[in-house]
């Protein structure tokens, strides 16, 4: 079965680990506005960014950053 990226879960993950959007932005060397675009689903993270976010947030996988929805045929 194939999947597509659904809702970004970054906001929930940040709350779980107690990191603000501004703190994440500083660690990634991007603007807080950029992080906000990811959390509000206005823009998807690149694979490289998702990997770095997963490492910063101590996630097991980048899969934990998004809901995964079965793709329609």
PQR file with spaces between the fields and no chain letter, atoms N, CA, C, O and H, PARSE charges and radii, in Angstrom:
ATOM       1  N    UNK     1       0.839   -1.176    0.000 -0.4000 1.5000
ATOM       2  CA   UNK     1       0.000    0.000    0.000 -0.0000 2.0000
ATOM       3  C    UNK     1       0.888    1.246    0.000  0.5500 1.7000
ATOM       4  O    UNK     1       1.901    1.301    0.698 -0.5500 1.4000
ATOM       5  N    UNK     2       0.502    2.217   -0.774 -0.4000 1.5000
ATOM       6  CA   UNK     2       1.237    3.473   -0.861 -0.0000 2.0000
ATOM       7  C    UNK     2       0.635    4.501    0.103  0.5500 1.7000
ATOM       8  O    UNK     2      -0.551    4.444    0.427 -0.5500 1.4000
ATOM       9  H    UNK     2      -0.321    2.172   -1.341  0.4000 1.0000
ATOM      10  N    UNK     3       1.463    5.426    0.547 -0.4000 1.5000
ATOM      11  CA   UNK     3       1.026    6.476    1.469 -0.0000 2.0000
ATOM      12  C    UNK     3       1.440    7.838    0.939  0.5500 1.7000
ATOM      13  O    UNK     3       2.364    7.962    0.135 -0.5500 1.4000
ATOM      14  H    UNK     3       2.427    5.472    0.283  0.4000 1.0000
ATOM      15  N    UNK     4       0.733    8.853    1.410 -0.4000 1.5000
ATOM      16  CA   UNK     4       1.111   10.242    1.125 -0.0000 2.0000
ATOM      17  C    UNK     4       1.216   10.981    2.457  0.5500 1.7000
ATOM      18  O    UNK     4       0.654   10.554    3.466 -0.5500 1.4000
ATOM      19  H    UNK     4      -0.017    8.752    2.064  0.4000 1.0000
ATOM      20  N    UNK     5       1.934   12.079    2.441 -0.4000 1.5000
ATOM      21  CA   UNK     5       2.109   12.881    3.649 -0.0000 2.0000
ATOM      22  C    UNK     5       0.817   13.607    3.968  0.5500 1.7000
ATOM      23  O    UNK     5       0.221   14.253    3.105 -0.5500 1.4000
ATOM      24  H    UNK     5       2.390   12.426    1.622  0.4000 1.0000
ATOM      25  N    UNK     6       0.394   13.495    5.208 -0.4000 1.5000
ATOM      26  CA   UNK     6      -0.788   14.204    5.687 -0.0000 2.0000
ATOM      27  C    UNK     6      -0.381   15.408    6.524  0.5500 1.7000
ATOM      28  O    UNK     6       0.564   16.121    6.187 -0.5500 1.4000
ATOM      29  H    UNK     6       0.878   12.970    5.909  0.4000 1.0000
ATOM      30  N    UNK     7      -1.092   15.622    7.599 -0.4000 1.5000
ATOM      31  CA   UNK     7      -0.874   16.762    8.484 -0.0000 2.0000
ATOM      32  C    UNK     7       0.510   16.692    9.137  0.5500 1.7000
ATOM      33  O    UNK     7       0.973   15.625    9.540 -0.5500 1.4000
ATOM      34  H    UNK     7      -1.860   15.043    7.872  0.4000 1.0000
ATOM      35  N    UNK     8       1.150   17.852    9.227 -0.4000 1.5000
ATOM      36  CA   UNK     8       2.425   17.955    9.928 -0.0000 2.0000
ATOM      37  C    UNK     8       2.165   17.913   11.430  0.5500 1.7000
ATOM      38  O    UNK     8       1.288   18.614   11.934 -0.5500 1.4000
ATOM      39  H    UNK     8       0.773   18.719    8.900  0.4000 1.0000
ATOM      40  N    UNK     9       2.926   17.096   12.138 -0.4000 1.5000
ATOM      41  CA   UNK     9       2.780   16.934   13.582 -0.0000 2.0000
ATOM      42  C    UNK     9       3.855   17.681   14.366  0.5500 1.7000
ATOM      43  O    UNK     9       4.032   17.446   15.561 -0.5500 1.4000
ATOM      44  H    UNK     9       3.639   16.526   11.729  0.4000 1.0000
ATOM      45  N    UNK    10       4.567   18.577   13.696 -0.4000 1.5000
ATOM      46  CA   UNK    10       5.684   19.270   14.336 -0.0000 2.0000
ATOM      47  C    UNK    10       5.245   20.045   15.570  0.5500 1.7000
ATOM      48  O    UNK    10       5.939   20.021   16.586 -0.5500 1.4000
ATOM      49  H    UNK    10       4.423   18.768   12.725  0.4000 1.0000
ATOM      50  N    UNK    11       4.129   20.721   15.507 -0.4000 1.5000
ATOM      51  CA   UNK    11       3.654   21.496   16.654 -0.0000 2.0000
ATOM      52  C    UNK    11       3.471   20.604   17.882  0.5500 1.7000
ATOM      53  O    UNK    11       3.877   20.967   18.986 -0.5500 1.4000
ATOM      54  H    UNK    11       3.565   20.741   14.681  0.4000 1.0000
ATOM      55  N    UNK    12       2.856   19.428   17.680 -0.4000 1.5000
ATOM      56  CA   UNK    12       2.654   18.486   18.776 -0.0000 2.0000
ATOM      57  C    UNK    12       3.985   17.969   19.313  0.5500 1.7000
ATOM      58  O    UNK    12       4.167   17.844   20.524 -0.5500 1.4000
ATOM      59  H    UNK    12       2.526   19.134   16.783  0.4000 1.0000
ATOM      60  N    UNK    13       4.909   17.671   18.411 -0.4000 1.5000
ATOM      61  CA   UNK    13       6.219   17.150   18.825 -0.0000 2.0000
ATOM      62  C    UNK    13       6.998   18.204   19.617  0.5500 1.7000
ATOM      63  O    UNK    13       7.663   17.875   20.599 -0.5500 1.4000
ATOM      64  H    UNK    13       4.761   17.772   17.427  0.4000 1.0000
ATOM      65  N    UNK    14       6.918   19.466   19.192 -0.4000 1.5000
ATOM      66  CA   UNK    14       7.597   20.535   19.927 -0.0000 2.0000
ATOM      67  C    UNK    14       7.042   20.644   21.345  0.5500 1.7000
ATOM      68  O    UNK    14       7.803   20.790   22.302 -0.5500 1.4000
ATOM      69  H    UNK    14       6.378   19.733   18.394  0.4000 1.0000
ATOM      70  N    UNK    15       5.712   20.573   21.483 -0.4000 1.5000
ATOM      71  CA   UNK    15       5.091   20.627   22.811 -0.0000 2.0000
ATOM      72  C    UNK    15       5.556   19.459   23.673  0.5500 1.7000
ATOM      73  O    UNK    15       5.833   19.631   24.860 -0.5500 1.4000
ATOM      74  H    UNK    15       5.094   20.454   20.706  0.4000 1.0000
ATOM      75  N    UNK    16       5.642   18.278   23.080 -0.4000 1.5000
ATOM      76  CA   UNK    16       6.034   17.089   23.840 -0.0000 2.0000
ATOM      77  C    UNK    16       7.425   17.207   24.442  0.5500 1.7000
ATOM      78  O    UNK    16       7.670   16.734   25.552 -0.5500 1.4000
ATOM      79  H    UNK    16       5.418   18.138   22.115  0.4000 1.0000
ATOM      80  N    UNK    17       8.338   17.842   23.706 -0.4000 1.5000
ATOM      81  CA   UNK    17       9.714   17.948   24.204 -0.0000 2.0000
ATOM      82  C    UNK    17      10.010   19.300   24.851  0.5500 1.7000
ATOM      83  O    UNK    17      11.101   19.510   25.380 -0.5500 1.4000
ATOM      84  H    UNK    17       8.138   18.226   22.804  0.4000 1.0000
ATOM      85  N    UNK    18       9.045   20.211   24.811 -0.4000 1.5000
ATOM      86  CA   UNK    18       9.211   21.501   25.479 -0.0000 2.0000
ATOM      87  C    UNK    18      10.139   22.460   24.765  0.5500 1.7000
ATOM      88  O    UNK    18      10.873   23.214   25.404 -0.5500 1.4000
ATOM      89  H    UNK    18       8.158   20.040   24.381  0.4000 1.0000
ATOM      90  N    UNK    19      10.110   22.434   23.445 -0.4000 1.5000
ATOM      91  CA   UNK    19      10.933   23.352   22.639 -0.0000 2.0000
ATOM      92  C    UNK    19      10.000   24.280   21.869  0.5500 1.7000
ATOM      93  O    UNK    19       8.993   23.832   21.321 -0.5500 1.4000
ATOM      94  H    UNK    19       9.514   21.821   22.926  0.4000 1.0000
ATOM      95  N    UNK    20      10.325   25.562   21.826 -0.4000 1.5000
ATOM      96  CA   UNK    20       9.505   26.523   21.087 -0.0000 2.0000
ATOM      97  C    UNK    20       9.902   26.534   19.612  0.5500 1.7000
ATOM      98  O    UNK    20      10.964   26.041   19.231 -0.5500 1.4000
ATOM      99  H    UNK    20      11.143   25.926   22.271  0.4000 1.0000
ATOM     100  N    UNK    21       9.032   27.102   18.803 -0.4000 1.5000
ATOM     101  CA   UNK    21       9.358   27.267   17.386 -0.0000 2.0000
ATOM     102  C    UNK    21      10.628   28.098   17.225  0.5500 1.7000
ATOM     103  O    UNK    21      11.467   27.801   16.374 -0.5500 1.4000
ATOM     104  H    UNK    21       8.169   27.502   19.112  0.4000 1.0000
ATOM     105  N    UNK    22      10.763   29.129   18.037 -0.4000 1.5000
ATOM     106  CA   UNK    22      11.942   29.992   17.956 -0.0000 2.0000
ATOM     107  C    UNK    22      13.219   29.226   18.299  0.5500 1.7000
ATOM     108  O    UNK    22      14.250   29.412   17.654 -0.5500 1.4000
ATOM     109  H    UNK    22      10.081   29.369   18.728  0.4000 1.0000
ATOM     110  N    UNK    23      13.149   28.367   19.314 -0.4000 1.5000
ATOM     111  CA   UNK    23      14.326   27.577   19.690 -0.0000 2.0000
ATOM     112  C    UNK    23      14.705   26.591   18.579  0.5500 1.7000
ATOM     113  O    UNK    23      15.885   26.422   18.271 -0.5500 1.4000
ATOM     114  H    UNK    23      12.311   28.216   19.839  0.4000 1.0000
ATOM     115  N    UNK    24      13.709   25.946   17.985 -0.4000 1.5000
ATOM     116  CA   UNK    24      13.987   25.033   16.879 -0.0000 2.0000
ATOM     117  C    UNK    24      14.585   25.798   15.702  0.5500 1.7000
ATOM     118  O    UNK    24      15.545   25.343   15.081 -0.5500 1.4000
ATOM     119  H    UNK    24      12.751   26.083   18.235  0.4000 1.0000
ATOM     120  N    UNK    25      14.014   26.957   15.401 -0.4000 1.5000
ATOM     121  CA   UNK    25      14.520   27.777   14.295 -0.0000 2.0000
ATOM     122  C    UNK    25      15.986   28.134   14.514  0.5500 1.7000
ATOM     123  O    UNK    25      16.793   28.075   13.587 -0.5500 1.4000
ATOM     124  H    UNK    25      13.234   27.326   15.906  0.4000 1.0000
ATOM     125  N    UNK    26      16.318   28.501   15.736 -0.4000 1.5000
ATOM     126  CA   UNK    26      17.705   28.865   16.051 -0.0000 2.0000
ATOM     127  C    UNK    26      18.643   27.677   15.818  0.5500 1.7000
ATOM     128  O    UNK    26      19.722   27.839   15.249 -0.5500 1.4000
ATOM     129  H    UNK    26      15.662   28.549   16.489  0.4000 1.0000
ATOM     130  N    UNK    27      18.234   26.497   16.253 -0.4000 1.5000
ATOM     131  CA   UNK    27      19.083   25.315   16.078 -0.0000 2.0000
ATOM     132  C    UNK    27      19.243   24.933   14.605  0.5500 1.7000
ATOM     133  O    UNK    27      20.294   24.442   14.194 -0.5500 1.4000
ATOM     134  H    UNK    27      17.357   26.365   16.715  0.4000 1.0000
ATOM     135  N    UNK    28      18.186   25.165   13.813 -0.4000 1.5000
ATOM     136  CA   UNK    28      18.239   24.831   12.383 -0.0000 2.0000
ATOM     137  C    UNK    28      18.838   25.955   11.534  0.5500 1.7000
ATOM     138  O    UNK    28      19.135   25.776   10.353 -0.5500 1.4000
ATOM     139  H    UNK    28      17.332   25.564   14.147  0.4000 1.0000
ATOM     140  N    UNK    29      19.007   27.126   12.175 -0.4000 1.5000
ATOM     141  CA   UNK    29      19.504   28.314   11.472 -0.0000 2.0000
ATOM     142  C    UNK    29      18.551   28.752   10.359  0.5500 1.7000
ATOM     143  O    UNK    29      18.955   29.058    9.237 -0.5500 1.4000
ATOM     144  H    UNK    29      18.765   27.271   13.134  0.4000 1.0000
ATOM     145  N    UNK    30      17.249   28.766   10.729 -0.4000 1.5000
ATOM     146  CA   UNK    30      16.193   29.284    9.855 -0.0000 2.0000
ATOM     147  C    UNK    30      15.380   30.269   10.678  0.5500 1.7000
ATOM     148  O    UNK    30      15.613   30.417   11.878 -0.5500 1.4000
ATOM     149  H    UNK    30      16.920   28.517   11.641  0.4000 1.0000
ATOM     150  N    UNK    31      14.431   30.943   10.045 -0.4000 1.5000
ATOM     151  CA   UNK    31      13.600   31.890   10.782 -0.0000 2.0000
ATOM     152  C    UNK    31      12.466   31.162   11.504  0.5500 1.7000
ATOM     153  O    UNK    31      12.084   30.051   11.135 -0.5500 1.4000
ATOM     154  H    UNK    31      14.242   30.824    9.071  0.4000 1.0000
ATOM     155  N    UNK    32      11.944   31.810   12.535 -0.4000 1.5000
ATOM     156  CA   UNK    32      10.786   31.264   13.229 -0.0000 2.0000
ATOM     157  C    UNK    32       9.599   31.188   12.274  0.5500 1.7000
ATOM     158  O    UNK    32       8.764   30.290   12.378 -0.5500 1.4000
ATOM     159  H    UNK    32      12.254   32.712   12.834  0.4000 1.0000
ATOM     160  N    UNK    33       9.531   32.139   11.344 -0.4000 1.5000
ATOM     161  CA   UNK    33       8.454   32.138   10.362 -0.0000 2.0000
ATOM     162  C    UNK    33       8.509   30.883    9.492  0.5500 1.7000
ATOM     163  O    UNK    33       7.470   30.344    9.110 -0.5500 1.4000
ATOM     164  H    UNK    33      10.210   32.868   11.260  0.4000 1.0000
ATOM     165  N    UNK    34       9.717   30.419    9.180 -0.4000 1.5000
ATOM     166  CA   UNK    34       9.857   29.199    8.383 -0.0000 2.0000
ATOM     167  C    UNK    34       9.334   28.001    9.155  0.5500 1.7000
ATOM     168  O    UNK    34       8.614   27.169    8.603 -0.5500 1.4000
ATOM     169  H    UNK    34      10.561   30.857    9.490  0.4000 1.0000
ATOM     170  N    UNK    35       9.690   27.909   10.420 -0.4000 1.5000
ATOM     171  CA   UNK    35       9.201   26.809   11.255 -0.0000 2.0000
ATOM     172  C    UNK    35       7.679   26.879   11.328  0.5500 1.7000
ATOM     173  O    UNK    35       7.012   25.845   11.277 -0.5500 1.4000
ATOM     174  H    UNK    35      10.275   28.585   10.868  0.4000 1.0000
ATOM     175  N    UNK    36       7.123   28.080   11.447 -0.4000 1.5000
ATOM     176  CA   UNK    36       5.680   28.242   11.499 -0.0000 2.0000
ATOM     177  C    UNK    36       5.015   27.741   10.214  0.5500 1.7000
ATOM     178  O    UNK    36       3.926   27.171   10.273 -0.5500 1.4000
ATOM     179  H    UNK    36       7.665   28.920   11.488  0.4000 1.0000
ATOM     180  N    UNK    37       5.638   27.940    9.076 -0.4000 1.5000
ATOM     181  CA   UNK    37       5.087   27.436    7.807 -0.0000 2.0000
ATOM     182  C    UNK    37       4.973   25.917    7.843  0.5500 1.7000
ATOM     183  O    UNK    37       4.007   25.353    7.329 -0.5500 1.4000
ATOM     184  H    UNK    37       6.523   28.404    9.028  0.4000 1.0000
ATOM     185  N    UNK    38       5.951   25.260    8.444 -0.4000 1.5000
ATOM     186  CA   UNK    38       5.898   23.798    8.543 -0.0000 2.0000
ATOM     187  C    UNK    38       4.796   23.366    9.494  0.5500 1.7000
ATOM     188  O    UNK    38       4.043   22.439    9.195 -0.5500 1.4000
ATOM     189  H    UNK    38       6.735   25.719    8.861  0.4000 1.0000
ATOM     190  N    UNK    39       4.696   24.035   10.644 -0.4000 1.5000
ATOM     191  CA   UNK    39       3.718   23.614   11.649 -0.0000 2.0000
ATOM     192  C    UNK    39       2.284   23.873   11.206  0.5500 1.7000
ATOM     193  O    UNK    39       1.366   23.195   11.666 -0.5500 1.4000
ATOM     194  H    UNK    39       5.308   24.788   10.887  0.4000 1.0000
ATOM     195  N    UNK    40       2.081   24.831   10.333 -0.4000 1.5000
ATOM     196  CA   UNK    40       0.730   25.156    9.859 -0.0000 2.0000
ATOM     197  C    UNK    40       0.429   24.530    8.489  0.5500 1.7000
ATOM     198  O    UNK    40      -0.588   24.844    7.871 -0.5500 1.4000
ATOM     199  H    UNK    40       2.827   25.383    9.959  0.4000 1.0000
ATOM     200  N    UNK    41       1.294   23.667    8.034 -0.4000 1.5000
ATOM     201  CA   UNK    41       1.096   22.937    6.768 -0.0000 2.0000
ATOM     202  C    UNK    41       1.066   23.830    5.536  0.5500 1.7000
ATOM     203  O    UNK    41       0.501   23.452    4.510 -0.5500 1.4000
ATOM     204  H    UNK    41       2.120   23.412    8.537  0.4000 1.0000
ATOM     205  N    UNK    42       1.670   25.014    5.628 -0.4000 1.5000
ATOM     206  CA   UNK    42       1.753   25.865    4.440 -0.0000 2.0000
ATOM     207  C    UNK    42       2.920   25.466    3.558  0.5500 1.7000
ATOM     208  O    UNK    42       2.969   25.828    2.382 -0.5500 1.4000
ATOM     209  H    UNK    42       2.129   25.321    6.461  0.4000 1.0000
ATOM     210  N    UNK    43       3.867   24.717    4.124 -0.4000 1.5000
ATOM     211  CA   UNK    43       5.026   24.259    3.366 -0.0000 2.0000
ATOM     212  C    UNK    43       5.520   22.960    3.979  0.5500 1.7000
ATOM     213  O    UNK    43       5.492   22.793    5.199 -0.5500 1.4000
ATOM     214  H    UNK    43       3.827   24.423    5.079  0.4000 1.0000
ATOM     215  N    UNK    44       5.973   22.039    3.136 -0.4000 1.5000
ATOM     216  CA   UNK    44       6.538   20.773    3.605 -0.0000 2.0000
ATOM     217  C    UNK    44       8.033   20.959    3.851  0.5500 1.7000
ATOM     218  O    UNK    44       8.694   21.745    3.173 -0.5500 1.4000
ATOM     219  H    UNK    44       5.996   22.174    2.146  0.4000 1.0000
ATOM     220  N    UNK    45       8.549   20.228    4.826 -0.4000 1.5000
ATOM     221  CA   UNK    45       9.992   20.230    5.077 -0.0000 2.0000
ATOM     222  C    UNK    45      10.692   19.399    4.010  0.5500 1.7000
ATOM     223  O    UNK    45      10.134   18.427    3.500 -0.5500 1.4000
ATOM     224  H    UNK    45       8.012   19.589    5.376  0.4000 1.0000
ATOM     225  N    UNK    46      11.904   19.784    3.680 -0.4000 1.5000
ATOM     226  CA   UNK    46      12.718   18.939    2.812 -0.0000 2.0000
ATOM     227  C    UNK    46      13.108   17.696    3.605  0.5500 1.7000
ATOM     228  O    UNK    46      13.022   17.686    4.833 -0.5500 1.4000
ATOM     229  H    UNK    46      12.358   20.573    4.094  0.4000 1.0000
ATOM     230  N    UNK    47      13.528   16.672    2.919 -0.4000 1.5000
ATOM     231  CA   UNK    47      13.967   15.444    3.589 -0.0000 2.0000
ATOM     232  C    UNK    47      15.125   15.742    4.534  0.5500 1.7000
ATOM     233  O    UNK    47      15.167   15.226    5.651 -0.5500 1.4000
ATOM     234  H    UNK    47      13.598   16.679    1.922  0.4000 1.0000
ATOM     235  N    UNK    48      16.046   16.559    4.095 -0.4000 1.5000
ATOM     236  CA   UNK    48      17.199   16.927    4.923 -0.0000 2.0000
ATOM     237  C    UNK    48      16.755   17.658    6.185  0.5500 1.7000
ATOM     238  O    UNK    48      17.247   17.366    7.275 -0.5500 1.4000
ATOM     239  H    UNK    48      16.012   16.978    3.188  0.4000 1.0000
ATOM     240  N    UNK    49      15.838   18.598    6.046 -0.4000 1.5000
ATOM     241  CA   UNK    49      15.340   19.333    7.205 -0.0000 2.0000
ATOM     242  C    UNK    49      14.590   18.408    8.154  0.5500 1.7000
ATOM     243  O    UNK    49      14.783   18.477    9.368 -0.5500 1.4000
ATOM     244  H    UNK    49      15.439   18.835    5.161  0.4000 1.0000
ATOM     245  N    UNK    50      13.735   17.543    7.610 -0.4000 1.5000
ATOM     246  CA   UNK    50      12.981   16.609    8.439 -0.0000 2.0000
ATOM     247  C    UNK    50      13.923   15.720    9.243  0.5500 1.7000
ATOM     248  O    UNK    50      13.672   15.454   10.419 -0.5500 1.4000
ATOM     249  H    UNK    50      13.579   17.487    6.624  0.4000 1.0000
ATOM     250  N    UNK    51      14.997   15.262    8.621 -0.4000 1.5000
ATOM     251  CA   UNK    51      15.978   14.429    9.335 -0.0000 2.0000
ATOM     252  C    UNK    51      16.610   15.213   10.476  0.5500 1.7000
ATOM     253  O    UNK    51      16.742   14.695   11.585 -0.5500 1.4000
ATOM     254  H    UNK    51      15.200   15.478    7.666  0.4000 1.0000
ATOM     255  N    UNK    52      17.002   16.460   10.216 -0.4000 1.5000
ATOM     256  CA   UNK    52      17.614   17.289   11.253 -0.0000 2.0000
ATOM     257  C    UNK    52      16.636   17.600   12.382  0.5500 1.7000
ATOM     258  O    UNK    52      17.024   17.601   13.551 -0.5500 1.4000
ATOM     259  H    UNK    52      16.894   16.881    9.315  0.4000 1.0000
ATOM     260  N    UNK    53      15.383   17.862   12.050 -0.4000 1.5000
ATOM     261  CA   UNK    53      14.364   18.104   13.069 -0.0000 2.0000
ATOM     262  C    UNK    53      14.181   16.853   13.920  0.5500 1.7000
ATOM     263  O    UNK    53      14.116   16.940   15.146 -0.5500 1.4000
ATOM     264  H    UNK    53      15.069   17.861   11.101  0.4000 1.0000
ATOM     265  N    UNK    54      14.099   15.701   13.283 -0.4000 1.5000
ATOM     266  CA   UNK    54      13.933   14.442   14.020 -0.0000 2.0000
ATOM     267  C    UNK    54      15.084   14.210   14.999  0.5500 1.7000
ATOM     268  O    UNK    54      14.871   13.735   16.114 -0.5500 1.4000
ATOM     269  H    UNK    54      14.152   15.630   12.287  0.4000 1.0000
ATOM     270  N    UNK    55      16.291   14.546   14.580 -0.4000 1.5000
ATOM     271  CA   UNK    55      17.453   14.388   15.464 -0.0000 2.0000
ATOM     272  C    UNK    55      17.369   15.367   16.637  0.5500 1.7000
ATOM     273  O    UNK    55      17.591   14.982   17.784 -0.5500 1.4000
ATOM     274  H    UNK    55      16.464   14.932   13.674  0.4000 1.0000
ATOM     275  N    UNK    56      17.050   16.627   16.352 -0.4000 1.5000
ATOM     276  CA   UNK    56      16.952   17.639   17.406 -0.0000 2.0000
ATOM     277  C    UNK    56      15.885   17.252   18.426  0.5500 1.7000
ATOM     278  O    UNK    56      16.077   17.430   19.629 -0.5500 1.4000
ATOM     279  H    UNK    56      16.869   16.940   15.420  0.4000 1.0000
ATOM     280  N    UNK    57      14.755   16.720   17.942 -0.4000 1.5000
ATOM     281  CA   UNK    57      13.643   16.372   18.834 -0.0000 2.0000
ATOM     282  C    UNK    57      13.761   14.962   19.393  0.5500 1.7000
ATOM     283  O    UNK    57      12.880   14.502   20.118 -0.5500 1.4000
ATOM     284  H    UNK    57      14.599   16.575   16.965  0.4000 1.0000
ATOM     285  N    UNK    58      14.848   14.278   19.056 -0.4000 1.5000
ATOM     286  CA   UNK    58      15.113   12.923   19.544 -0.0000 2.0000
ATOM     287  C    UNK    58      13.985   11.945   19.184  0.5500 1.7000
ATOM     288  O    UNK    58      13.547   11.140   20.006 -0.5500 1.4000
ATOM     289  H    UNK    58      15.564   14.652   18.467  0.4000 1.0000
ATOM     290  N    UNK    59      13.531   12.045   17.921 -0.4000 1.5000
ATOM     291  CA   UNK    59      12.508   11.133   17.417 -0.0000 2.0000
ATOM     292  C    UNK    59      13.176    9.889   16.844  0.5500 1.7000
ATOM     293  O    UNK    59      14.349    9.924   16.470 -0.5500 1.4000
ATOM     294  H    UNK    59      13.887   12.698   17.253  0.4000 1.0000
ATOM     295  N    UNK    60      12.440    8.808   16.776 -0.4000 1.5000
ATOM     296  CA   UNK    60      12.976    7.571   16.208 -0.0000 2.0000
ATOM     297  C    UNK    60      13.103    7.640   14.696  0.5500 1.7000
ATOM     298  O    UNK    60      13.951    6.971   14.105 -0.5500 1.4000
ATOM     299  H    UNK    60      11.487    8.779   17.079  0.4000 1.0000
ATOM     300  N    UNK    61      12.251    8.458   14.068 -0.4000 1.5000
ATOM     301  CA   UNK    61      12.190    8.483   12.612 -0.0000 2.0000
ATOM     302  C    UNK    61      11.531    9.781   12.157  0.5500 1.7000
ATOM     303  O    UNK    61      10.783   10.401   12.914 -0.5500 1.4000
ATOM     304  H    UNK    61      11.562    9.001   14.548  0.4000 1.0000
ATOM     305  N    UNK    62      11.806   10.190   10.928 -0.4000 1.5000
ATOM     306  CA   UNK    62      11.110   11.348   10.364 -0.0000 2.0000
ATOM     307  C    UNK    62       9.629   11.048   10.166  0.5500 1.7000
ATOM     308  O    UNK    62       8.824   11.970   10.030 -0.5500 1.4000
ATOM     309  H    UNK    62      12.413    9.687   10.313  0.4000 1.0000
ATOM     310  N    UNK    63       9.264    9.778   10.149 -0.4000 1.5000
ATOM     311  CA   UNK    63       7.852    9.400   10.024 -0.0000 2.0000
ATOM     312  C    UNK    63       7.013   10.000   11.147  0.5500 1.7000
ATOM     313  O    UNK    63       5.813   10.215   10.973 -0.5500 1.4000
ATOM     314  H    UNK    63       9.917    9.030   10.260  0.4000 1.0000
ATOM     315  N    UNK    64       7.626   10.271   12.289 -0.4000 1.5000
ATOM     316  CA   UNK    64       6.903   10.817   13.433 -0.0000 2.0000
ATOM     317  C    UNK    64       6.567   12.303   13.286  0.5500 1.7000
ATOM     318  O    UNK    64       5.896   12.877   14.143 -0.5500 1.4000
ATOM     319  H    UNK    64       8.601   10.096   12.430  0.4000 1.0000
ATOM     320  N    UNK    65       7.035   12.927   12.198 -0.4000 1.5000
ATOM     321  CA   UNK    65       6.776   14.340   11.974 -0.0000 2.0000
ATOM     322  C    UNK    65       5.499   14.600   11.189  0.5500 1.7000
ATOM     323  O    UNK    65       5.027   15.736   11.136 -0.5500 1.4000
ATOM     324  H    UNK    65       7.581   12.461   11.502  0.4000 1.0000
ATOM     325  N    UNK    66       4.931   13.563   10.578 -0.4000 1.5000
ATOM     326  CA   UNK    66       3.730   13.713    9.758 -0.0000 2.0000
ATOM     327  C    UNK    66       2.757   12.582    9.997  0.5500 1.7000
ATOM     328  O    UNK    66       3.147   11.478   10.379 -0.5500 1.4000
ATOM     329  H    UNK    66       5.314   12.640   10.621  0.4000 1.0000
ATOM     330  N    UNK    67       1.479   12.865    9.767 -0.4000 1.5000
ATOM     331  CA   UNK    67       0.504   11.798    9.656 -0.0000 2.0000
ATOM     332  C    UNK    67       0.720   11.181    8.274  0.5500 1.7000
ATOM     333  O    UNK    67       1.050   11.889    7.322 -0.5500 1.4000
ATOM     334  H    UNK    67       1.162   13.762    9.456  0.4000 1.0000
ATOM     335  N    UNK    68       0.540    9.898    8.166 -0.4000 1.5000
ATOM     336  CA   UNK    68       0.699    9.214    6.882 -0.0000 2.0000
ATOM     337  C    UNK    68      -0.653    8.656    6.461  0.5500 1.7000
ATOM     338  O    UNK    68      -1.248    7.849    7.175 -0.5500 1.4000
ATOM     339  H    UNK    68       0.272    9.323    8.939  0.4000 1.0000
ATOM     340  N    UNK    69      -1.131    9.085    5.308 -0.4000 1.5000
ATOM     341  CA   UNK    69      -2.465    8.766    4.816 -0.0000 2.0000
ATOM     342  C    UNK    69      -2.359    7.810    3.639  0.5500 1.7000
ATOM     343  O    UNK    69      -1.560    8.036    2.730 -0.5500 1.4000
ATOM     344  H    UNK    69      -0.648    9.741    4.728  0.4000 1.0000
ATOM     345  N    UNK    70      -3.157    6.737    3.643 -0.4000 1.5000
ATOM     346  CA   UNK    70      -3.126    5.834    2.481 -0.0000 2.0000
ATOM     347  C    UNK    70      -3.449    6.607    1.200  0.5500 1.7000
ATOM     348  O    UNK    70      -4.411    7.374    1.152 -0.5500 1.4000
ATOM     349  H    UNK    70      -3.806    6.554    4.381  0.4000 1.0000
ATOM     350  N    UNK    71      -2.646    6.398    0.181 -0.4000 1.5000
ATOM     351  CA   UNK    71      -2.857    7.055   -1.109 -0.0000 2.0000
ATOM     352  C    UNK    71      -4.014    6.381   -1.827  0.5500 1.7000
ATOM     353  O    UNK    71      -4.201    5.168   -1.731 -0.5500 1.4000
ATOM     354  H    UNK    71      -1.865    5.775    0.220  0.4000 1.0000
ATOM     355  N    UNK    72      -4.771    7.167   -2.532 -0.4000 1.5000
ATOM     356  CA   UNK    72      -5.872    6.619   -3.331 -0.0000 2.0000
ATOM     357  C    UNK    72      -5.330    6.117   -4.652  0.5500 1.7000
ATOM     358  O    UNK    72      -4.374    6.667   -5.198 -0.5500 1.4000
ATOM     359  H    UNK    72      -4.620    8.152   -2.609  0.4000 1.0000
ATOM     360  N    UNK    73      -5.943    5.080   -5.151 -0.4000 1.5000
ATOM     361  CA   UNK    73      -5.519    4.535   -6.455 -0.0000 2.0000
ATOM     362  C    UNK    73      -5.896    5.426   -7.598  0.5500 1.7000
ATOM     363  O    UNK    73      -5.608    5.105   -8.751 -0.5500 1.4000
ATOM     364  H    UNK    73      -6.719    4.632   -4.707  0.4000 1.0000
